Amino acid sequence: MNDEVNKAANIGSEEDRDLTHALEIFYRYGYRKTSLDDLAQAIGVSRQTLYVRYKNKKNVFELSMINMMDSVFRNCEAAAKDDALNVQEKLIQLIDIWHGKQYRYLQSSPHSAEIIDESMAMIGDFITDRQQAYIGLLEKTLSNSGIPANPSKIISAFNLAEMLYYTSKGICLVHQERDEFLMHVRKTVNVICES
């Protein structure tokens, strides 16, 4: 898997587009039912060219997932650095970027469980690392803003960041409409920032 992670880190815009199209196909048909012909057609290349670019379907899937998660994480990093936003706006944007893109893909697919299972089996360590790095961004955003005002062993910026991560993940699973999702995320962020 480390080779796939290293390769994904060097993806250019054309390959990024190809992997995004491939990911859409995996979400449409599921991992098992997606064929190399489906992928080649979505990317706009011959099956032979697909074999030259990627070793096999598994490699396309791994790189597609890694590429999507890297893109989401880079967008989160940019939002965390945006000094034009106050802490609540930053946190809401971070949560919407992280959960929004990933879960909207999953919610739109009847193959969500399979996609999650295959992702965890193939690149589970990478996913866990990215989740921890994202929680770290939430923690840094909170602590840079002086939240919590009186940290303790029980209430720390890290604890609040984890709570935001898991609460917003649950909100996303319950509220499939983006407006509802964001309304509940705002409430959660406001409680954390104002307490």
ZADO-1210 file (C-alpha; in nm, 4 decimals, padded with zeros to 6 digits):
<atoms>
<atom x="00.0000" y="00.0000" z="00.0000" code="MET" pos="1"/>
<atom x="00.2845" y="00.2456" z="00.0685" code="ASN" pos="2"/>
<atom x="00.3670" y="00.2461" z="-00.3035" code="ASP" pos="3"/>
<atom x="00.0070" y="00.3463" z="-00.3770" code="GLU" pos="4"/>
<atom x="00.0203" y="00.6246" z="-00.1165" code="VAL" pos="5"/>
<atom x="00.3479" y="00.7559" z="-00.2604" code="ASN" pos="6"/>
<atom x="00.2126" y="00.7384" z="-00.6160" code="LYS" pos="7"/>
<atom x="-00.1075" y="00.9185" z="-00.5143" code="ALA" pos="8"/>
<atom x="00.0957" y="01.2001" z="-00.3582" code="ALA" pos="9"/>
<atom x="00.2419" y="01.2763" z="-00.7020" code="ASN" pos="10"/>
<atom x="-00.0815" y="01.2764" z="-00.8987" code="ILE" pos="11"/>
<atom x="-00.1176" y="01.5447" z="-01.1638" code="GLY" pos="12"/>
<atom x="-00.4384" y="01.7081" z="-01.2798" code="SER" pos="13"/>
<atom x="-00.5078" y="01.4618" z="-01.5643" code="GLU" pos="14"/>
<atom x="-00.4611" y="01.1605" z="-01.3418" code="GLU" pos="15"/>
<atom x="-00.6618" y="01.3366" z="-01.0694" code="ASP" pos="16"/>
<atom x="-00.9499" y="01.3720" z="-01.3170" code="ARG" pos="17"/>
<atom x="-00.9141" y="01.0081" z="-01.4242" code="ASP" pos="18"/>
<atom x="-00.9206" y="00.8834" z="-01.0660" code="LEU" pos="19"/>
<atom x="-01.2220" y="01.1012" z="-00.9859" code="THR" pos="20"/>
<atom x="-01.4094" y="00.9457" z="-01.2809" code="HIS" pos="21"/>
<atom x="-01.3002" y="00.5994" z="-01.1706" code="ALA" pos="22"/>
<atom x="-01.4243" y="00.6649" z="-00.8166" code="LEU" pos="23"/>
<atom x="-01.7647" y="00.7657" z="-00.9524" code="GLU" pos="24"/>
<atom x="-01.7823" y="00.4306" z="-01.1336" code="ILE" pos="25"/>
<atom x="-01.6926" y="00.2390" z="-00.8176" code="PHE" pos="26"/>
<atom x="-01.9693" y="00.4219" z="-00.6318" code="TYR" pos="27"/>
<atom x="-02.2152" y="00.3495" z="-00.9138" code="ARG" pos="28"/>
<atom x="-02.1467" y="-00.0246" z="-00.9531" code="TYR" pos="29"/>
<atom x="-01.9602" y="-00.1190" z="-00.6365" code="GLY" pos="30"/>
<atom x="-01.6065" y="-00.2513" z="-00.6241" code="TYR" pos="31"/>
<atom x="-01.6847" y="-00.6112" z="-00.7140" code="ARG" pos="32"/>
<atom x="-01.9150" y="-00.5350" z="-01.0079" code="LYS" pos="33"/>
<atom x="-01.6986" y="-00.2630" z="-01.1616" code="THR" pos="34"/>
<atom x="-01.5116" y="-00.3973" z="-01.4620" code="SER" pos="35"/>
<atom x="-01.1930" y="-00.2728" z="-01.6200" code="LEU" pos="36"/>
<atom x="-01.4015" y="-00.1920" z="-01.9276" code="ASP" pos="37"/>
<atom x="-01.6269" y="00.0315" z="-01.7114" code="ASP" pos="38"/>
<atom x="-01.3203" y="00.2099" z="-01.5761" code="LEU" pos="39"/>
<atom x="-01.1546" y="00.2488" z="-01.9152" code="ALA" pos="40"/>
<atom x="-01.4731" y="00.3937" z="-02.0632" code="GLN" pos="41"/>
<atom x="-01.5186" y="00.6385" z="-01.7722" code="ALA" pos="42"/>
<atom x="-01.1588" y="00.7557" z="-01.7985" code="ILE" pos="43"/>
<atom x="-01.1760" y="00.7716" z="-02.1769" code="GLY" pos="44"/>
<atom x="-00.8944" y="00.5291" z="-02.2566" code="VAL" pos="45"/>
<atom x="-00.8636" y="00.1785" z="-02.3947" code="SER" pos="46"/>
<atom x="-00.8461" y="-00.1185" z="-02.1615" code="ARG" pos="47"/>
<atom x="-00.4842" y="-00.1681" z="-02.2683" code="GLN" pos="48"/>
<atom x="-00.3962" y="00.1908" z="-02.1745" code="THR" pos="49"/>
<atom x="-00.5664" y="00.1387" z="-01.8397" code="LEU" pos="50"/>
<atom x="-00.3400" y="-00.1645" z="-01.7764" code="TYR" pos="51"/>
<atom x="-00.0351" y="00.0430" z="-01.8667" code="VAL" pos="52"/>
<atom x="-00.1313" y="00.3246" z="-01.6268" code="ARG" pos="53"/>
<atom x="-00.2507" y="00.1018" z="-01.3431" code="TYR" pos="54"/>
<atom x="-00.1649" y="-00.2531" z="-01.2468" code="LYS" pos="55"/>
<atom x="-00.5216" y="-00.3716" z="-01.1978" code="ASN" pos="56"/>
<atom x="-00.8684" y="-00.2772" z="-01.0701" code="LYS" pos="57"/>
<atom x="-00.7494" y="-00.2906" z="-00.7088" code="LYS" pos="58"/>
<atom x="-00.4755" y="-00.0381" z="-00.7856" code="ASN" pos="59"/>
<atom x="-00.7249" y="00.1974" z="-00.9537" code="VAL" pos="60"/>
<atom x="-00.9554" y="00.1695" z="-00.6515" code="PHE" pos="61"/>
<atom x="-00.6790" y="00.2306" z="-00.3977" code="GLU" pos="62"/>
<atom x="-00.5436" y="00.5298" z="-00.5871" code="LEU" pos="63"/>
<atom x="-00.8948" y="00.6704" z="-00.6390" code="SER" pos="64"/>
<atom x="-00.9718" y="00.6554" z="-00.2671" code="MET" pos="65"/>
<atom x="-00.6317" y="00.7934" z="-00.1662" code="ILE" pos="66"/>
<atom x="-00.6640" y="01.0731" z="-00.4206" code="ASN" pos="67"/>
<atom x="-01.0091" y="01.1687" z="-00.2940" code="MET" pos="68"/>
<atom x="-00.8998" y="01.1682" z="00.0703" code="MET" pos="69"/>
<atom x="-00.5839" y="01.3676" z="-00.0094" code="ASP" pos="70"/>
<atom x="-00.7885" y="01.6243" z="-00.2001" code="SER" pos="71"/>
<atom x="-01.0347" y="01.6572" z="00.0872" code="VAL" pos="72"/>
<atom x="-00.7513" y="01.6891" z="00.3402" code="PHE" pos="73"/>
<atom x="-00.5724" y="01.9583" z="00.1340" code="ARG" pos="74"/>
<atom x="-00.8986" y="02.1545" z="00.1186" code="ASN" pos="75"/>
<atom x="-00.9327" y="02.1198" z="00.4967" code="CYS" pos="76"/>
<atom x="-00.5779" y="02.2469" z="00.5468" code="GLU" pos="77"/>
<atom x="-00.6552" y="02.5508" z="00.3312" code="ALA" pos="78"/>
<atom x="-00.9748" y="02.6221" z="00.5271" code="ALA" pos="79"/>
<atom x="-00.7894" y="02.5922" z="00.8587" code="ALA" pos="80"/>
<atom x="-00.5422" y="02.8580" z="00.7411" code="LYS" pos="81"/>
<atom x="-00.8098" y="03.1004" z="00.6176" code="ASP" pos="82"/>
<atom x="-00.7703" y="03.4016" z="00.8480" code="ASP" pos="83"/>
<atom x="-01.0822" y="03.5645" z="00.7019" code="ALA" pos="84"/>
<atom x="-01.2967" y="03.3125" z="00.8911" code="LEU" pos="85"/>
<atom x="-01.3725" y="03.3175" z="01.2627" code="ASN" pos="86"/>
<atom x="-01.3333" y="02.9960" z="01.4610" code="VAL" pos="87"/>
<atom x="-01.6966" y="02.8871" z="01.4199" code="GLN" pos="88"/>
<atom x="-01.6867" y="02.9466" z="01.0438" code="GLU" pos="89"/>
<atom x="-01.3571" y="02.7581" z="01.0146" code="LYS" pos="90"/>
<atom x="-01.4882" y="02.4599" z="01.2077" code="LEU" pos="91"/>
<atom x="-01.8105" y="02.4470" z="01.0075" code="ILE" pos="92"/>
<atom x="-01.6154" y="02.4665" z="00.6830" code="GLN" pos="93"/>
<atom x="-01.3699" y="02.1977" z="00.7964" code="LEU" pos="94"/>
<atom x="-01.6557" y="01.9655" z="00.8906" code="ILE" pos="95"/>
<atom x="-01.8456" y="02.0316" z="00.5683" code="ASP" pos="96"/>
<atom x="-01.5365" y="01.9666" z="00.3573" code="ILE" pos="97"/>
<atom x="-01.4378" y="01.6489" z="00.5430" code="TRP" pos="98"/>
<atom x="-01.7730" y="01.4841" z="00.5881" code="HIS" pos="99"/>
<atom x="-01.9574" y="01.6501" z="00.3038" code="GLY" pos="100"/>
<atom x="-01.7749" y="01.5149" z="00.0013" code="LYS" pos="101"/>
<atom x="-01.7071" y="01.1682" z="00.1380" code="GLN" pos="102"/>
<atom x="-02.0493" y="01.1061" z="00.2817" code="TYR" pos="103"/>
<atom x="-02.2433" y="01.2553" z="-00.0077" code="ARG" pos="104"/>
<atom x="-02.0658" y="01.0031" z="-00.2305" code="TYR" pos="105"/>
<atom x="-02.1518" y="00.7237" z="00.0123" code="LEU" pos="106"/>
<atom x="-02.5130" y="00.8332" z="00.0596" code="GLN" pos="107"/>
<atom x="-02.5685" y="00.8377" z="-00.3153" code="SER" pos="108"/>
<atom x="-02.4450" y="00.4817" z="-00.3622" code="SER" pos="109"/>
<atom x="-02.6290" y="00.1577" z="-00.2945" code="PRO" pos="110"/>
<atom x="-02.2793" y="00.0056" z="-00.2601" code="HIS" pos="111"/>
<atom x="-02.1662" y="00.2165" z="00.0368" code="SER" pos="112"/>
<atom x="-02.1031" y="-00.0734" z="00.2731" code="ALA" pos="113"/>
<atom x="-01.8948" y="-00.2538" z="00.0126" code="GLU" pos="114"/>
<atom x="-01.6948" y="00.0622" z="-00.0677" code="ILE" pos="115"/>
<atom x="-01.6210" y="00.1181" z="00.3027" code="ILE" pos="116"/>
<atom x="-01.5275" y="-00.2470" z="00.3583" code="ASP" pos="117"/>
<atom x="-01.2968" y="-00.2604" z="00.0562" code="GLU" pos="118"/>
<atom x="-01.1382" y="00.0741" z="00.1447" code="SER" pos="119"/>
<atom x="-01.0647" y="-00.0348" z="00.4994" code="MET" pos="120"/>
<atom x="-00.9277" y="-00.3701" z="00.3815" code="ALA" pos="121"/>
<atom x="-00.6993" y="-00.2119" z="00.1219" code="MET" pos="122"/>
<atom x="-00.5962" y="00.1239" z="00.2683" code="ILE" pos="123"/>
<atom x="-00.7254" y="00.1160" z="00.6251" code="GLY" pos="124"/>
<atom x="-00.4004" y="00.2473" z="00.7758" code="ASP" pos="125"/>
<atom x="-00.4009" y="00.5410" z="00.5358" code="PHE" pos="126"/>
<atom x="-00.7641" y="00.6215" z="00.6192" code="ILE" pos="127"/>
<atom x="-00.6914" y="00.6082" z="00.9924" code="THR" pos="128"/>
<atom x="-00.3874" y="00.8341" z="00.9481" code="ASP" pos="129"/>
<atom x="-00.5919" y="01.0878" z="00.7505" code="ARG" pos="130"/>
<atom x="-00.8725" y="01.0834" z="01.0098" code="GLN" pos="131"/>
<atom x="-00.6211" y="01.1481" z="01.2876" code="GLN" pos="132"/>
<atom x="-00.4608" y="01.4297" z="01.0887" code="ALA" pos="133"/>
<atom x="-00.8052" y="01.5831" z="01.0325" code="TYR" pos="134"/>
<atom x="-00.8843" y="01.5616" z="01.4050" code="ILE" pos="135"/>
<atom x="-00.5467" y="01.7312" z="01.4565" code="GLY" pos="136"/>
<atom x="-00.6594" y="02.0187" z="01.2313" code="LEU" pos="137"/>
<atom x="-00.9772" y="02.0553" z="01.4367" code="LEU" pos="138"/>
<atom x="-00.7710" y="02.0496" z="01.7582" code="GLU" pos="139"/>
<atom x="-00.5273" y="02.3124" z="01.6291" code="LYS" pos="140"/>
<atom x="-00.8127" y="02.5349" z="01.5127" code="THR" pos="141"/>
<atom x="-00.9738" y="02.5138" z="01.8560" code="LEU" pos="142"/>
<atom x="-00.6546" y="02.5649" z="02.0567" code="SER" pos="143"/>
<atom x="-00.5370" y="02.8543" z="01.8357" code="ASN" pos="144"/>
<atom x="-00.8668" y="03.0240" z="01.9218" code="SER" pos="145"/>
<atom x="-00.8315" y="02.9647" z="02.2954" code="GLY" pos="146"/>
<atom x="-01.0899" y="02.6874" z="02.3136" code="ILE" pos="147"/>
<atom x="-01.1464" y="02.5515" z="02.5675" code="PRO" pos="148"/>
<atom x="-01.0934" y="02.8611" z="02.7800" code="ALA" pos="149"/>
<atom x="-01.0014" y="02.6528" z="03.0865" code="ASN" pos="150"/>
<atom x="-00.8510" y="02.3262" z="02.9616" code="PRO" pos="151"/>
<atom x="-00.8403" y="02.0292" z="03.1980" code="SER" pos="152"/>
<atom x="-00.7665" y="01.6586" z="03.1772" code="LYS" pos="153"/>
<atom x="-01.1310" y="01.6003" z="03.0901" code="ILE" pos="154"/>
<atom x="-01.1888" y="01.8935" z="02.8568" code="ILE" pos="155"/>
<atom x="-00.9066" y="01.9677" z="02.6166" code="SER" pos="156"/>
<atom x="-00.8897" y="02.0916" z="02.2596" code="ALA" pos="157"/>
<atom x="-00.8152" y="01.7334" z="02.1528" code="PHE" pos="158"/>
<atom x="-01.1229" y="01.5969" z="02.3371" code="ASN" pos="159"/>
<atom x="-01.3404" y="01.8654" z="02.1796" code="LEU" pos="160"/>
<atom x="-01.1920" y="01.7947" z="01.8359" code="ALA" pos="161"/>
<atom x="-01.2710" y="01.4241" z="01.8708" code="GLU" pos="162"/>
<atom x="-01.6220" y="01.5077" z="01.9883" code="MET" pos="163"/>
<atom x="-01.6707" y="01.7341" z="01.6858" code="LEU" pos="164"/>
<atom x="-01.5436" y="01.4620" z="01.4532" code="TYR" pos="165"/>
<atom x="-01.7699" y="01.1874" z="01.5836" code="TYR" pos="166"/>
<atom x="-02.0736" y="01.4106" z="01.6363" code="THR" pos="167"/>
<atom x="-02.0536" y="01.5555" z="01.2854" code="SER" pos="168"/>
<atom x="-02.0052" y="01.2070" z="01.1409" code="LYS" pos="169"/>
<atom x="-02.3273" y="01.1012" z="01.3129" code="GLY" pos="170"/>
<atom x="-02.5096" y="01.4149" z="01.1987" code="ILE" pos="171"/>
<atom x="-02.4050" y="01.3429" z="00.8413" code="CYS" pos="172"/>
<atom x="-02.5383" y="00.9888" z="00.8588" code="LEU" pos="173"/>
<atom x="-02.8736" y="01.1026" z="01.0001" code="VAL" pos="174"/>
<atom x="-02.9316" y="01.4165" z="00.7918" code="HIS" pos="175"/>
<atom x="-02.8801" y="01.3464" z="00.4253" code="GLN" pos="176"/>
<atom x="-02.9806" y="01.6934" z="00.3085" code="GLU" pos="177"/>
<atom x="-02.6884" y="01.9354" z="00.3189" code="ARG" pos="178"/>
<atom x="-02.8935" y="02.2207" z="00.4700" code="ASP" pos="179"/>
<atom x="-03.0074" y="02.0007" z="00.7591" code="GLU" pos="180"/>
<atom x="-02.6551" y="01.8690" z="00.8062" code="PHE" pos="181"/>
<atom x="-02.5090" y="02.2202" z="00.8220" code="LEU" pos="182"/>
<atom x="-02.7825" y="02.3459" z="01.0566" code="MET" pos="183"/>
<atom x="-02.7015" y="02.0745" z="01.3107" code="HIS" pos="184"/>
<atom x="-02.3265" y="02.1183" z="01.2637" code="VAL" pos="185"/>
<atom x="-02.3656" y="02.4922" z="01.3365" code="ARG" pos="186"/>
<atom x="-02.5528" y="02.4121" z="01.6580" code="LYS" pos="187"/>
<atom x="-02.2811" y="02.1677" z="01.7656" code="THR" pos="188"/>
<atom x="-01.9990" y="02.4093" z="01.6825" code="VAL" pos="189"/>
<atom x="-02.1712" y="02.6941" z="01.8652" code="ASN" pos="190"/>
<atom x="-02.2168" y="02.4827" z="02.1782" code="VAL" pos="191"/>
<atom x="-01.8489" y="02.3884" z="02.1781" code="ILE" pos="192"/>
<atom x="-01.7220" y="02.7384" z="02.1032" code="CYS" pos="193"/>
<atom x="-01.9492" y="02.9210" z="02.3466" code="GLU" pos="194"/>
<atom x="-01.9251" y="02.6881" z="02.6459" code="SER" pos="195"/>
</atoms>
